[in-house]
């Protein structure tokens, strides 16, 4: 495992994405979201993923020239066609718009369909909680999880995130599978075994072999309850926003599918926290957070740095093989 400074990671990721066709602004936004995942200790959604994005950009599975095409424009609801663009800058834009409209209307929802993988969802709560708003975010991906009692993958890891405007913000970020698939991929690259109960082979047999699991299926978080949450996420993203259900989304980790757009859907909701009360001004969020810490616990995500204001001097851990892959890409793209 190697260590690099955040600033170096940002510079390298921005340069690579720009060389692959993104505008400088969109490359910088996407790079920040990627490196922020590493800074949060979520390496499975950080620079480890960048070579996969670059392969898909080169092959045509991600459109570097995509824009956000407005499909629905109502005071509290906007829906965009992402034209198969990279998910990071698209979801960041959606979160910023949701925050802006919720300030005016009390609540706002923004959907982005026909997009691509966006990394760790919790990153996108920041532009919403920074405005004192509540954030709720859903996304989808390729099917890797069977229905409860089923034997074929129908659901993605069905991630969801929420941000509560405490100080520091409370950030809830989880997959509804027993583990995020990026974690499986990271362990497969490192040659490490999985925890029992995380995954199945393609034939449905339990496995601790990360490579077999990557080609197989993941177990739902908490059994039937995790499955029910995954149904909620799939319904609000792939089914309603679309245009593609998880069962038909190409797999980022299958190189043979790099030229196929994923057509992933994201959904953001922002709520005016100050207006969400029956008794006027109060400090109950602070009371709640204090009660948690006083009991010996901590609020989820309260130890995470602000993903929109990263310290370039901070260090992040990046696997040696990922650093090698990024160097190969730098040479390949003539950087």
Backbone bond lengths (Angstrom), bond angles and torsions (degrees), N, CA, C in turn:
res aa  C-N    CA-C-N  psi(-1)  N-CA   C-N-CA  omega(-1)  CA-C   N-CA-C  phi
1 X - - - 1.462 - - 1.524 109.42 -
2 X 1.332 115.66 129.03 1.453 120.18 179.28 1.518 111.59 -103.15
3 X 1.331 116.22 167.13 1.452 122.20 176.65 1.526 108.87 -124.86
4 X 1.324 116.02 135.58 1.458 120.45 173.32 1.521 108.27 -135.04
5 X 1.323 116.49 159.88 1.456 119.92 177.62 1.531 109.88 -78.43
6 X 1.309 114.46 149.21 1.460 120.55 178.80 1.526 110.96 -54.76
7 X 1.324 116.47 -43.31 1.468 120.08 -179.31 1.509 112.53 -59.51
8 X 1.345 116.75 -40.53 1.463 120.58 178.69 1.514 110.31 -66.62
9 X 1.330 116.47 -40.18 1.466 120.26 178.36 1.514 111.68 -63.81
10 X 1.330 116.52 -41.76 1.472 120.62 178.48 1.519 111.27 -63.05
11 X 1.325 115.93 -45.07 1.472 120.36 -179.13 1.516 110.77 -62.50
12 X 1.336 116.65 -45.97 1.457 120.03 -177.61 1.525 111.61 -66.28
13 X 1.342 116.72 -45.89 1.456 119.90 -178.80 1.526 111.30 -64.58
14 X 1.327 116.87 -41.55 1.468 120.17 178.74 1.523 110.81 -62.80
15 X 1.318 116.71 -44.73 1.470 120.69 -179.30 1.522 111.49 -62.86
16 X 1.318 116.40 -42.70 1.465 120.23 -179.24 1.524 111.42 -65.74
17 X 1.320 117.09 -43.98 1.463 120.07 -179.65 1.522 111.42 -67.70
18 X 1.319 116.20 -37.40 1.462 119.41 178.01 1.528 110.20 -67.52
19 X 1.325 116.48 -40.43 1.463 119.96 177.91 1.520 111.34 -65.41
20 X 1.340 116.36 -25.91 1.469 120.77 179.10 1.522 111.95 -84.55
21 X 1.348 117.63 -1.22 1.455 119.75 171.48 1.509 117.41 121.69
22 X 1.353 119.06 -8.57 1.452 119.68 179.83 1.529 110.27 -76.56
23 X 1.334 116.80 153.43 1.460 120.25 173.97 1.525 108.30 -65.73
24 X 1.312 116.74 161.22 1.458 120.16 -177.65 1.529 111.49 -60.86
25 X 1.340 117.77 -40.08 1.463 120.93 -178.61 1.522 111.38 -67.03
26 X 1.315 116.45 -44.43 1.467 119.73 -178.59 1.524 111.17 -71.47
27 X 1.316 116.80 -34.11 1.463 120.36 176.14 1.523 110.06 -64.63
28 X 1.343 116.73 -42.61 1.461 120.64 -179.11 1.523 111.57 -66.46
29 X 1.336 117.12 -41.83 1.464 120.70 178.09 1.522 110.72 -62.85
30 X 1.324 116.10 -46.37 1.465 120.60 -179.25 1.520 110.92 -64.36
31 X 1.326 117.01 -41.93 1.464 121.19 178.91 1.521 110.90 -61.05
32 X 1.332 116.95 -42.16 1.460 120.06 179.49 1.527 110.98 -61.87
33 X 1.323 116.74 -43.40 1.467 120.21 179.70 1.532 111.11 -64.72
34 X 1.323 116.84 -36.95 1.462 121.29 179.21 1.522 110.62 -67.72
35 X 1.330 116.47 -50.34 1.465 120.85 -177.06 1.530 110.84 -68.71
36 X 1.333 117.16 -32.22 1.465 120.13 177.03 1.524 110.70 -60.06
37 X 1.321 117.22 -34.72 1.469 120.45 176.96 1.524 110.34 -61.96
38 X 1.337 116.56 -43.62 1.464 119.82 176.57 1.525 111.08 -63.63
39 X 1.324 116.28 -40.22 1.469 119.67 -179.65 1.523 110.97 -65.30
40 X 1.311 116.85 -29.34 1.459 122.16 177.18 1.532 112.00 -79.98
41 X 1.337 115.78 -5.53 1.456 119.13 -177.57 1.514 113.57 84.89
42 X 1.345 116.80 14.41 1.469 121.12 178.44 1.527 107.33 -104.21
43 X 1.335 115.39 68.39 1.458 119.81 -176.67 1.512 113.73 -61.88
44 X 1.338 117.25 -23.11 1.465 120.99 179.86 1.523 112.06 -64.97
45 X 1.351 117.81 -17.65 1.467 121.34 179.96 1.525 111.93 -118.88
46 X 1.338 116.38 11.10 1.443 120.26 -178.03 1.514 113.51 -100.24
47 X 1.330 115.90 -134.44 1.463 120.82 -176.53 1.523 112.85 -61.13
48 X 1.335 117.09 -21.46 1.463 119.83 175.76 1.525 111.62 -56.13
49 X 1.337 116.24 -32.16 1.463 120.94 -177.20 1.531 113.02 -82.37
50 X 1.327 117.17 -20.12 1.466 119.63 -172.62 1.521 113.39 -56.93
51 X 1.345 120.92 -44.50 1.466 118.84 177.72 1.527 113.35 -57.91
52 X 1.330 117.01 -33.49 1.466 120.39 178.30 1.529 110.43 -68.52
53 X 1.344 116.93 -41.08 1.468 119.75 176.83 1.528 110.33 -62.76
54 X 1.330 116.64 -42.03 1.467 120.45 -178.13 1.526 110.96 -65.01
55 X 1.332 116.32 -40.17 1.474 119.45 177.09 1.522 110.17 -60.66
56 X 1.318 116.23 -43.40 1.467 119.87 -178.34 1.527 111.23 -70.64
57 X 1.325 118.08 -34.62 1.463 120.81 175.09 1.527 110.79 -63.99
58 X 1.321 116.61 -41.51 1.461 120.96 179.94 1.524 111.60 -69.28
59 X 1.343 116.55 -37.06 1.464 121.04 -174.96 1.525 113.22 -83.59
60 X 1.341 117.36 -17.38 1.460 120.31 -179.59 1.517 114.43 105.29
61 X 1.330 117.86 -2.72 1.454 120.10 178.69 1.518 113.01 -70.84
62 X 1.335 116.66 -24.76 1.473 122.78 171.72 1.515 107.33 -119.23
63 X 1.320 115.81 132.47 1.458 122.14 -178.15 1.526 109.97 -91.51
64 X 1.336 118.60 110.09 1.475 120.24 -177.84 1.522 112.65 -68.57
65 X 1.327 116.96 -20.14 1.455 121.27 -177.43 1.527 112.90 -100.15
66 X 1.319 116.71 12.33 1.461 120.85 -177.68 1.520 111.33 -63.60
67 X 1.324 114.79 154.24 1.452 121.68 172.61 1.521 107.54 -127.44
68 X 1.317 117.15 178.44 1.451 121.36 172.83 1.522 107.95 -101.26
69 X 1.326 115.79 107.97 1.462 122.22 -176.97 1.530 109.17 -92.50
70 X 1.322 116.34 117.99 1.461 121.14 -176.50 1.526 110.89 -70.66
71 X 1.327 116.22 123.89 1.466 122.49 -179.70 1.526 110.83 -106.11
72 X 1.329 117.10 -45.61 1.467 122.67 179.87 1.517 108.05 -127.21
73 X 1.331 116.63 132.70 1.461 120.58 -178.83 1.525 109.54 -136.74
74 X 1.332 116.00 92.70 1.454 123.43 175.95 1.531 107.83 -116.84
75 X 1.321 118.40 162.36 1.465 119.02 -176.17 1.527 114.37 -52.76
76 X 1.333 117.26 -39.92 1.462 120.27 -177.44 1.518 113.51 -114.69
77 X 1.320 116.74 11.48 1.464 119.80 179.94 1.524 110.70 -147.71
78 X 1.311 115.29 126.06 1.466 121.01 173.76 1.523 107.58 -131.25
79 X 1.322 115.76 140.56 1.462 121.64 177.74 1.522 108.30 -130.62
80 X 1.341 115.71 132.73 1.455 121.75 -178.05 1.519 111.33 -120.94
81 X 1.318 115.27 146.90 1.457 122.23 166.85 1.522 106.18 -91.41
82 X 1.343 116.70 118.33 1.457 120.63 -176.55 1.508 114.80 -80.86
83 X 1.334 118.38 -0.96 1.463 123.05 175.82 1.531 112.46 51.58
84 X 1.342 115.38 33.32 1.476 122.50 176.36 1.531 113.71 65.49
85 X 1.329 115.51 29.49 1.458 119.76 177.90 1.522 112.58 -79.49
86 X 1.328 116.70 170.94 1.450 122.48 177.50 1.527 109.22 -65.63
87 X 1.328 116.59 133.46 1.453 120.61 -171.02 1.509 116.05 -68.25
88 X 1.332 118.50 -26.73 1.463 121.00 -173.23 1.527 112.41 -61.57
89 X 1.324 117.03 -56.82 1.455 118.22 -177.53 1.530 110.61 -69.15
90 X 1.338 117.11 -28.67 1.460 119.41 -179.24 1.526 111.87 -70.22
91 X 1.337 117.16 -42.85 1.459 119.32 179.10 1.526 110.97 -72.04
92 X 1.319 117.50 -33.40 1.469 120.44 174.89 1.527 109.85 -60.22
93 X 1.328 117.01 -44.74 1.468 121.07 178.62 1.521 110.90 -63.10
94 X 1.340 116.15 -40.81 1.462 120.41 179.57 1.523 111.18 -63.46
95 X 1.331 117.25 -41.37 1.462 121.22 179.88 1.526 111.14 -65.60
96 X 1.321 116.29 -40.34 1.467 120.06 179.56 1.527 110.61 -65.07
97 X 1.337 116.76 -40.53 1.463 119.84 179.14 1.527 110.81 -68.38
98 X 1.326 117.60 -40.50 1.465 120.85 178.90 1.530 110.01 -60.64
99 X 1.328 116.99 -42.39 1.467 120.90 178.61 1.523 111.34 -62.99
100 X 1.319 115.55 -43.81 1.472 120.46 -179.50 1.529 111.32 -60.64
101 X 1.326 116.60 -45.58 1.467 120.14 -176.85 1.525 112.24 -74.89
102 X 1.338 117.30 -32.65 1.457 119.52 178.98 1.521 111.36 -67.70
103 X 1.325 117.40 -28.77 1.463 121.09 176.40 1.519 110.52 -62.55
104 X 1.326 115.87 -31.42 1.469 121.22 -177.89 1.525 111.68 -90.65
105 X 1.337 116.05 -44.02 1.464 121.21 -170.27 1.525 114.75 -103.17
106 X 1.322 117.55 -3.90 1.452 119.99 -179.15 1.513 113.62 90.03
107 X 1.314 116.70 -35.83 1.460 122.31 177.58 1.525 108.15 -151.51
108 X 1.322 116.37 145.75 1.461 120.07 178.16 1.521 108.83 -151.25
109 X 1.316 115.27 145.11 1.457 121.56 177.25 1.519 108.74 -127.29
110 X 1.327 115.40 139.86 1.467 120.77 178.79 1.523 108.29 -132.56
111 X 1.324 115.93 126.23 1.451 121.48 176.96 1.512 110.71 -110.18
112 X 1.316 116.55 142.96 1.459 122.05 174.14 1.519 107.11 -127.45
113 X 1.309 116.96 116.10 1.461 121.78 176.83 1.511 110.32 -107.23
114 X 1.321 116.03 167.09 1.459 121.91 -179.97 1.532 110.50 54.71
115 X 1.336 115.55 50.54 1.455 121.95 179.79 1.531 108.57 -116.02
116 X 1.327 116.21 -160.87 1.466 122.00 -179.45 1.523 109.38 -136.05
117 X 1.299 115.88 178.41 1.463 121.37 -179.09 1.525 110.11 -55.05
118 X 1.344 116.08 143.36 1.464 120.33 -173.32 1.524 113.53 -122.64
119 X 1.338 119.10 3.53 1.451 120.45 -179.63 1.513 112.51 84.27
120 X 1.332 116.79 -148.07 1.461 122.19 -176.88 1.525 110.67 -78.14
121 X 1.328 116.93 122.01 1.464 120.96 -175.04 1.525 113.14 -63.50
122 X 1.332 117.25 -32.28 1.459 119.93 -177.08 1.511 113.60 -58.32
123 X 1.343 116.42 -26.34 1.477 120.90 178.86 1.526 110.79 -56.00
124 X 1.330 116.64 -35.38 1.467 120.96 -171.14 1.520 113.11 -87.28
125 X 1.340 116.81 1.83 1.466 118.41 170.90 1.527 110.62 -76.53
126 X 1.329 117.47 -21.99 1.469 121.73 -172.29 1.528 114.42 -58.97
127 X 1.350 119.79 -48.39 1.463 117.71 -179.14 1.523 113.52 -67.13
128 X 1.323 116.77 -13.59 1.463 121.26 179.17 1.521 110.63 -92.22
129 X 1.326 117.37 -50.89 1.472 119.62 179.68 1.531 111.86 -65.45
130 X 1.333 116.69 -27.34 1.468 120.27 178.16 1.525 111.49 -62.45
131 X 1.343 116.61 -22.68 1.458 121.63 178.60 1.531 111.61 -95.93
132 X 1.348 116.69 10.41 1.455 120.08 -179.37 1.507 113.69 76.96
133 X 1.332 116.60 22.06 1.458 122.55 -177.32 1.519 111.19 -108.09
134 X 1.314 115.33 159.72 1.459 122.15 173.11 1.524 108.08 -88.37
135 X 1.327 117.07 137.80 1.464 122.19 179.14 1.522 110.09 -117.06
136 X 1.332 115.99 138.22 1.466 122.64 172.41 1.524 106.52 -134.78
137 X 1.331 117.06 126.68 1.471 120.60 -173.57 1.527 110.13 -136.00
138 X 1.324 115.30 138.10 1.455 122.39 176.80 1.523 109.72 -128.68
139 X 1.320 116.78 153.86 1.463 120.88 174.39 1.523 108.54 -151.49
140 X 1.308 115.70 170.64 1.459 120.39 179.49 1.519 110.20 -131.49
141 X 1.305 117.06 -176.00 1.453 122.10 -177.24 1.516 109.65 -173.85
142 X 1.327 118.30 -169.48 1.462 120.62 -179.56 1.520 111.96 -66.51
143 X 1.316 117.06 147.29 1.463 122.33 -178.50 1.525 110.41 -67.43
144 X 1.333 115.41 122.37 1.464 121.25 178.98 1.526 111.16 -136.76
145 X 1.342 117.00 1.08 1.456 120.14 -175.42 1.531 109.81 -129.97
146 X 1.328 117.49 130.80 1.467 119.48 178.96 1.522 110.81 -78.92
147 X 1.331 117.55 156.93 1.463 119.31 170.49 1.526 109.29 -62.31
148 X 1.320 117.26 157.89 1.456 120.17 178.35 1.532 109.07 -59.59
149 X 1.311 116.03 119.25 1.457 121.29 -177.93 1.511 113.24 90.23
150 X 1.361 116.83 -6.35 1.462 120.49 -178.89 1.515 112.41 -92.61
151 X 1.329 116.21 173.77 1.466 120.90 -177.07 1.526 112.89 -129.74
152 X 1.348 116.88 6.78 1.462 120.42 177.79 1.520 108.58 -124.59
153 X 1.342 117.76 141.82 1.477 119.15 178.26 1.525 111.22 -68.76
154 X 1.314 116.30 125.52 1.462 123.32 -179.87 1.530 110.59 -125.89
155 X 1.332 116.09 -28.33 1.461 121.49 -175.38 1.523 110.69 -112.21
156 X 1.323 116.05 151.71 1.459 120.54 173.51 1.526 108.68 -81.80
157 X 1.319 117.29 -172.55 1.468 119.47 172.24 1.535 109.84 -67.19
158 X 1.329 115.49 -10.46 1.475 123.16 172.35 1.527 112.77 46.62
159 X 1.339 117.35 60.81 1.465 119.74 -176.65 1.525 112.77 -72.26
160 X 1.319 114.45 153.32 1.458 121.05 174.48 1.521 108.32 -142.92
161 X 1.311 114.79 153.38 1.467 120.49 178.85 1.520 108.87 -142.57
162 X 1.314 115.15 153.56 1.462 120.84 174.90 1.519 108.68 -144.50
163 X 1.304 115.66 146.69 1.453 121.50 176.94 1.519 109.62 -127.11
164 X 1.324 116.53 130.72 1.466 122.16 178.80 1.527 107.07 -114.34
165 X 1.345 118.09 131.72 1.473 120.61 -173.85 1.526 113.91 -77.99
166 X 1.335 116.42 59.92 1.458 121.25 168.43 1.524 107.75 -84.50
167 X 1.313 117.56 -177.36 1.463 120.56 178.20 1.532 109.40 -127.60
168 X 1.357 118.48 105.00 1.460 128.35 -0.43 1.525 111.14 -72.73
169 X 1.334 117.58 167.03 1.463 119.83 -177.88 1.530 112.65 -59.71
170 X 1.316 115.08 143.51 1.454 121.89 171.63 1.524 107.44 -85.94
171 X 1.336 116.97 128.02 1.457 121.07 -176.04 1.523 109.17 -126.11
172 X 1.311 116.07 117.68 1.458 122.47 176.92 1.525 106.52 -106.63
173 X 1.314 117.00 124.70 1.468 121.28 -173.98 1.525 107.74 -146.68
174 X 1.321 116.84 111.19 1.462 118.18 -176.58 1.519 111.78 -153.76
175 X 1.323 113.47 156.58 1.453 120.78 170.66 1.523 107.39 -92.59
176 X 1.325 117.71 152.49 1.458 120.05 176.37 1.528 111.27 -88.73
177 X 1.335 115.43 0.81 1.462 119.95 168.06 1.526 107.21 -86.83
178 X 1.329 116.93 166.07 1.459 120.65 -178.30 1.519 111.83 -60.07
179 X 1.339 116.32 -25.68 1.459 121.78 179.58 1.527 107.93 -155.15
180 X 1.320 117.09 151.03 1.465 120.37 177.00 1.526 110.09 -66.98
181 X 1.319 116.91 144.59 1.456 119.38 -177.18 1.519 112.00 -67.56
182 X 1.340 116.63 -29.76 1.461 119.47 176.84 1.516 111.98 -60.58
183 X 1.321 116.41 -31.13 1.460 120.57 177.62 1.525 110.16 -68.51
184 X 1.335 115.86 -36.82 1.466 120.48 175.79 1.525 109.13 -62.86
185 X 1.347 116.01 -44.87 1.467 120.78 -179.21 1.516 111.22 -62.82
186 X 1.343 116.45 -41.09 1.464 120.32 179.87 1.526 110.58 -63.45
187 X 1.316 117.21 -41.20 1.470 120.65 179.45 1.527 110.76 -70.48
188 X 1.324 116.71 -33.25 1.466 119.62 176.77 1.517 110.54 -65.01
189 X 1.335 116.77 -42.00 1.464 120.80 178.28 1.522 111.32 -65.77
190 X 1.339 116.71 -34.87 1.458 120.86 -178.12 1.528 112.71 -86.31
191 X 1.330 117.19 -6.44 1.462 120.61 -179.34 1.516 113.04 71.72
192 X 1.332 117.05 29.50 1.460 121.58 -178.35 1.525 111.34 -100.73
193 X 1.321 115.74 154.07 1.461 121.03 178.10 1.529 110.58 -84.16
194 X 1.330 115.86 158.80 1.456 122.51 178.22 1.522 110.86 -93.80
195 X 1.309 114.82 163.37 1.455 120.31 171.83 1.532 108.65 -72.09
196 X 1.316 118.56 141.80 1.468 120.37 175.83 1.530 110.58 -59.15
197 X 1.332 115.73 141.77 1.453 120.66 177.82 1.511 114.63 92.15
198 X 1.337 117.60 -3.14 1.456 121.05 -179.84 1.523 113.26 -81.54
199 X 1.338 116.84 -36.66 1.466 118.04 -166.36 1.522 112.88 -150.34
200 X 1.357 113.08 167.23 1.457 122.61 177.07 1.529 109.20 -127.76
201 X 1.327 115.91 157.81 1.456 120.25 169.92 1.525 108.81 -73.24
202 X 1.329 116.32 174.04 1.464 120.38 177.83 1.519 111.55 -61.04
203 X 1.332 116.10 -23.31 1.468 120.75 -179.60 1.527 111.86 -88.71
204 X 1.336 116.77 -2.70 1.456 120.14 177.60 1.509 115.26 93.38
205 X 1.333 118.36 8.60 1.461 121.29 178.95 1.530 109.66 -87.45
206 X 1.329 119.58 138.33 1.464 121.43 176.52 1.534 110.90 -58.13
207 X 1.330 116.83 141.43 1.459 120.07 -179.33 1.517 111.45 -146.17
208 X 1.323 116.26 151.40 1.466 121.95 170.46 1.525 110.21 -111.98
209 X 1.329 117.39 6.07 1.463 123.38 178.17 1.530 108.21 -84.28
210 X 1.331 116.54 113.48 1.463 120.41 -174.49 1.525 112.65 -62.33
211 X 1.333 117.09 -36.75 1.464 119.38 -179.08 1.519 111.13 -69.03
212 X 1.331 117.01 -39.53 1.464 119.87 176.39 1.528 110.14 -66.59
213 X 1.330 115.93 -37.52 1.460 119.84 179.22 1.521 111.63 -66.60
214 X 1.329 117.19 -37.16 1.462 121.62 -179.72 1.521 110.46 -63.65
215 X 1.322 116.38 -31.62 1.461 121.25 177.35 1.525 111.29 -93.34
216 X 1.338 116.10 0.40 1.455 120.23 -176.27 1.515 112.45 -113.41
217 X 1.354 116.28 -127.44 1.459 121.27 -174.25 1.527 110.31 -137.36
218 X 1.336 115.71 157.05 1.453 121.94 177.59 1.525 110.21 -104.49
219 X 1.318 115.83 151.00 1.453 121.06 176.64 1.529 109.69 -83.05
220 X 1.335 118.30 146.07 1.461 119.94 177.13 1.517 111.69 -72.18
221 X 1.306 116.63 148.72 1.462 122.80 176.73 1.528 109.39 -68.31
222 X 1.323 116.93 122.71 1.461 119.27 176.58 1.507 114.31 67.73
223 X 1.343 116.81 27.57 1.457 119.63 175.20 1.520 113.24 65.56
224 X 1.327 116.06 -129.26 1.466 121.35 -174.71 1.522 112.34 -63.42
225 X 1.355 117.56 -29.16 1.467 120.26 -179.87 1.528 110.87 -68.52
226 X 1.339 116.65 -42.17 1.453 120.07 176.55 1.510 111.49 -63.93
227 X 1.330 116.27 -38.34 1.468 120.91 177.02 1.532 110.38 -61.14
228 X 1.354 117.07 -43.24 1.460 120.45 -179.65 1.523 111.17 -62.76
229 X 1.349 116.93 -40.39 1.466 120.02 176.43 1.526 111.06 -63.79
230 X 1.325 116.82 -39.31 1.463 120.79 178.54 1.526 110.85 -63.15
231 X 1.320 117.20 -37.06 1.472 121.03 176.39 1.522 110.04 -62.29
232 X 1.336 117.14 -41.19 1.463 121.05 177.15 1.524 110.74 -60.06
233 X 1.327 116.88 -49.06 1.465 121.05 -178.32 1.522 110.82 -62.56
234 X 1.318 117.24 -46.56 1.472 120.66 -179.65 1.522 111.23 -61.67
235 X 1.320 116.68 -37.87 1.464 120.71 -179.33 1.525 111.51 -65.34
236 X 1.354 116.49 -41.58 1.467 120.75 -176.41 1.525 113.35 -80.03
237 X 1.309 117.08 -12.95 1.469 119.84 -177.92 1.530 110.96 -114.70
238 X 1.322 117.51 -84.95 1.453 120.38 -175.81 1.505 114.42 -58.46
239 X 1.344 117.01 -40.85 1.464 119.65 -175.70 1.526 112.64 -75.71
240 X 1.347 117.42 -46.45 1.460 119.90 -175.70 1.523 113.02 -87.42
241 X 1.330 118.30 -46.36 1.469 120.60 -179.46 1.520 110.36 -82.04
242 X 1.334 116.36 -51.12 1.456 120.98 175.17 1.517 114.53 74.18
243 X 1.336 116.14 -164.71 1.460 125.42 10.13 1.533 114.71 -93.78
244 X 1.351 117.79 7.76 1.455 119.05 -170.43 1.532 111.26 -130.75
245 X 1.319 115.66 133.36 1.456 120.98 174.77 1.524 109.49 -75.82
246 X 1.318 116.30 157.42 1.465 120.76 -178.62 1.524 112.19 -54.34
247 X 1.315 116.89 -38.07 1.464 120.40 -176.71 1.521 112.89 -61.61
248 X 1.338 116.73 -16.78 1.469 120.74 -178.21 1.528 113.04 -113.59
249 X 1.335 117.90 6.22 1.473 121.12 -178.36 1.526 110.01 -84.04
250 X 1.329 118.19 128.02 1.471 121.33 178.11 1.531 111.86 -60.60
251 X 1.310 115.15 150.28 1.455 122.40 -177.00 1.522 110.73 -89.75
252 X 1.330 116.72 123.03 1.461 121.14 178.68 1.524 112.24 -59.31
253 X 1.329 117.24 -30.91 1.460 121.14 -175.47 1.527 112.99 -88.93
254 X 1.331 117.45 5.29 1.461 121.44 176.26 1.523 107.96 -107.93
255 X 1.321 117.67 104.64 1.466 121.39 -174.38 1.523 112.71 -60.24
256 X 1.328 116.75 -26.83 1.467 120.35 179.69 1.525 111.84 -66.89
257 X 1.351 117.46 -13.55 1.461 121.52 -177.92 1.525 112.64 -108.83
258 X 1.328 117.26 12.24 1.460 120.85 -175.71 1.522 113.86 -61.17
259 X 1.318 117.60 -28.49 1.467 120.36 -177.77 1.527 112.33 -84.97
260 X 1.336 116.95 -5.46 1.460 120.48 -177.00 1.528 110.53 -95.23
261 X 1.331 118.86 121.12 1.468 120.76 177.48 1.531 110.41 -60.16
262 X 1.329 116.98 141.40 1.458 120.27 -178.85 1.528 112.69 -78.51
263 X 1.319 117.77 -31.79 1.466 122.57 -179.68 1.539 111.70 56.08
264 X 1.316 114.86 45.84 1.459 122.77 178.55 1.531 110.43 -75.24
265 X 1.346 116.43 151.20 1.465 121.75 177.38 1.525 110.42 -115.77
266 X 1.333 115.99 141.56 1.461 123.70 175.45 1.531 108.65 -123.86
267 X 1.320 116.29 149.67 1.466 120.52 -179.66 1.523 109.23 -140.45
268 X 1.334 116.36 125.70 1.465 123.00 -177.06 1.528 109.79 -120.73
269 X 1.318 115.74 134.98 1.466 121.08 174.28 1.525 107.82 -125.59
270 X 1.324 116.61 132.27 1.461 122.42 175.73 1.524 108.78 -122.10
271 X 1.336 116.20 137.21 1.461 121.36 -176.00 1.524 109.38 -130.43
272 X 1.325 116.28 134.77 1.459 121.77 177.31 1.527 108.69 -70.76
273 X 1.333 116.76 106.50 1.465 121.20 -175.59 1.529 112.20 -65.76
274 X 1.327 117.56 -34.85 1.467 120.28 -178.40 1.518 112.00 -66.41
275 X 1.326 116.50 -29.19 1.467 119.91 -179.20 1.522 112.16 -86.24
276 X 1.307 116.88 -9.01 1.465 121.66 -174.71 1.539 109.50 -92.33
277 X 1.326 115.96 67.34 1.467 120.17 -176.84 1.523 109.89 -154.47
278 X 1.328 116.13 153.10 1.464 120.01 176.49 1.526 112.11 -103.36
279 X 1.344 117.43 -6.32 1.465 118.77 -173.32 1.525 113.72 -134.54
280 X 1.315 117.36 27.51 1.451 120.39 175.46 1.512 113.44 75.08
281 X 1.329 115.68 -157.72 1.462 121.47 -175.21 1.531 110.96 -60.88
282 X 1.341 114.97 139.53 1.465 119.80 -178.28 1.530 108.96 -156.69
283 X 1.330 115.29 173.40 1.467 120.09 178.36 1.533 110.70 -127.47
284 X 1.331 116.72 32.00 1.461 119.74 -174.08 1.522 113.36 -65.89
285 X 1.327 118.22 -32.19 1.462 118.93 176.20 1.524 110.43 -61.74
286 X 1.336 116.00 -43.49 1.462 119.91 178.32 1.528 110.69 -64.80
287 X 1.331 116.59 -40.18 1.458 120.45 177.98 1.526 111.13 -61.29
288 X 1.322 114.79 -43.80 1.464 120.35 -179.03 1.522 110.65 -63.26
289 X 1.353 116.65 -48.92 1.463 120.47 179.72 1.526 110.73 -60.01
290 X 1.343 116.79 -39.49 1.466 120.48 178.99 1.520 110.99 -65.00
291 X 1.333 116.40 -40.17 1.467 119.99 179.76 1.519 110.90 -63.51
292 X 1.336 115.95 -37.96 1.464 120.17 178.94 1.528 110.45 -64.54
293 X 1.333 116.66 -49.81 1.472 119.96 -177.74 1.523 111.53 -68.41
294 X 1.341 116.94 -36.10 1.461 120.37 179.29 1.520 111.45 -64.06
295 X 1.344 116.32 -28.62 1.463 120.57 -179.41 1.525 112.04 -81.70
296 X 1.335 116.23 -4.51 1.462 120.32 -179.27 1.505 114.20 101.91
297 X 1.327 117.86 1.79 1.457 121.37 178.97 1.517 111.39 -101.47
298 X 1.316 115.74 -169.74 1.466 120.73 174.03 1.516 108.49 -147.41
299 X 1.310 116.02 154.62 1.458 121.24 178.39 1.533 108.85 -72.42
300 X 1.324 118.05 140.87 1.461 120.63 -178.86 1.529 111.88 -56.00
301 X 1.312 116.16 133.02 1.454 121.28 175.33 1.510 115.45 75.14
302 X 1.325 117.89 3.02 1.464 119.88 -175.11 1.527 112.82 -69.33
303 X 1.327 116.86 -14.92 1.475 120.15 179.34 1.522 112.14 -97.25
304 X 1.319 117.59 8.21 1.456 120.12 -177.74 1.526 111.17 -90.96
305 X 1.316 115.28 138.79 1.460 119.68 179.58 1.519 109.87 -71.53
306 X 1.320 115.63 158.70 1.459 121.49 178.06 1.533 108.55 -64.96
307 X 1.346 118.09 116.80 1.472 120.01 -176.82 1.524 113.77 -69.68
308 X 1.326 116.90 -11.69 1.469 119.92 179.89 1.522 112.09 -95.63
309 X 1.338 116.90 -5.69 1.467 120.57 179.99 1.525 108.71 -138.60
310 X 1.315 115.93 66.97 1.459 121.40 -178.08 1.522 110.42 -75.42
311 X 1.319 116.53 143.97 1.460 122.29 175.73 1.528 108.20 -85.97
312 X 1.324 118.31 114.90 1.470 120.00 -176.86 1.519 113.84 -62.61
313 X 1.339 117.38 -17.51 1.465 120.78 -179.50 1.527 113.27 -87.14
314 X 1.315 116.89 -13.01 1.467 119.79 176.78 1.523 109.79 -64.57
315 X 1.320 116.52 155.72 1.463 120.80 178.86 1.527 110.72 -108.09
316 X 1.326 115.32 149.49 1.459 121.88 175.33 1.523 108.66 -127.46
317 X 1.329 115.44 151.66 1.457 121.17 176.70 1.518 109.41 -91.28
318 X 1.313 116.15 128.77 1.463 121.58 178.41 1.527 108.22 -134.52
319 X 1.319 116.94 131.25 1.460 121.06 -178.70 1.527 110.80 -58.82
320 X 1.316 116.70 143.40 1.470 121.40 -177.66 1.523 111.54 -57.41
321 X 1.336 116.87 -40.23 1.465 118.88 -178.05 1.530 111.25 -67.41
322 X 1.352 117.12 -29.47 1.467 120.09 176.82 1.525 110.03 -69.89
323 X 1.326 117.25 -42.30 1.467 120.87 177.19 1.524 110.59 -60.67
324 X 1.330 116.54 -38.93 1.466 120.82 177.54 1.525 110.94 -65.31
325 X 1.331 116.54 -41.82 1.463 120.23 179.08 1.529 111.28 -63.30
326 X 1.328 116.42 -40.43 1.464 119.96 -179.94 1.527 111.12 -67.08
327 X 1.320 116.96 -36.06 1.456 120.15 176.62 1.525 110.62 -66.03
328 X 1.324 116.25 -40.64 1.473 120.77 176.73 1.518 110.39 -61.02
329 X 1.340 116.07 -41.25 1.462 119.36 178.49 1.524 111.94 -67.00
330 X 1.317 117.57 -35.92 1.460 120.97 177.22 1.522 110.65 -61.04
331 X 1.324 116.00 -41.56 1.465 120.16 177.03 1.526 110.80 -68.59
332 X 1.294 116.14 -41.00 1.468 121.47 -178.22 1.541 111.29 -64.15
333 X 1.342 116.05 -35.84 1.460 120.55 -178.93 1.526 112.35 -96.55
334 X 1.345 116.13 8.66 1.463 122.74 175.10 1.528 112.67 60.31
335 X 1.327 115.23 46.26 1.468 120.15 176.93 1.518 109.06 -98.21
